[in-house]
Each structure stands twice: as structure tokens, then as C-alpha cells.
Amino acid sequence: MVTDPQTACFEAGIKFGTLYHQFAGTPVSPDSARSLERAMAEAIENQPYCESVSVRILDDVLDAELAESTADYTELTGRFMEVEMEIDYEGVRVRTRMEMEDGYPLMKLVSVE
């Protein structure tokens, strides 16, 4: 039998997978960063059990990438983002965060309450 906390964690994973794989590769520039943050958060918040999503595109990392490029934009990857989500399934609240680890974006459980 699957428990409510397990289902809540599964829901968090689905939302992170959707966010990352839907938006990875999207062109991003300093001018479009804020609107992209909002679009990402609002798209994921549409999903069931999603209480909140916070997406922050890291301007300093983006600026450093573009300083070494002839282009005015780059492709969005995990290293340019900080993401936090809160899921509520049947009264179980799951908090998650995306963190870079060894150059790879990992989605992590912060708490299950």
C-alpha cells in the first residue's frame, strides 16, 4: 500500500521533472529572465497538489556565461536556476529544492511534514 507521504514525494518528483525537462534548453537572456521565471512557476503551479513554486534565474551566473559569448542569450540549464517547491497531498506537506551537485542539477527533498 502506498502511503500519503510517499504519494506526496512522488507528486513533487513529477513536478520537478516537468519543470526541468519542459524548460531546459529554452533561450534565456537578462531581458527575458524574469518573465521566464514567472512562466515556469505558473506552469507548474497549475498541476494538482502544487502549493507554491519559486524559480530564480541566477543573474550573476547568466551574466558570466554571456560575458564569454558573442550571443545575447544562452540555453537554460540547471546551473542558472534555483528552484523550490511545496506540495500538499492529503495534508502531507513536501518541500523540495533543486541544487547543483558535481555539475549536475539534483532535485532534493527538504522536508516531509
Secondary structure, DSSP 8 states (H G I E B T S, - for coil): ---HHHHHHHHHHHHHHHHHHHHTT-EE-TTTHHHHHHHHHHHHHTSTTEEEEEEEE-HHHHHHHHHT-SSS-EE--GGGEEEEEEEEETTEEEEEEEEEETTEEEEEEEEE-
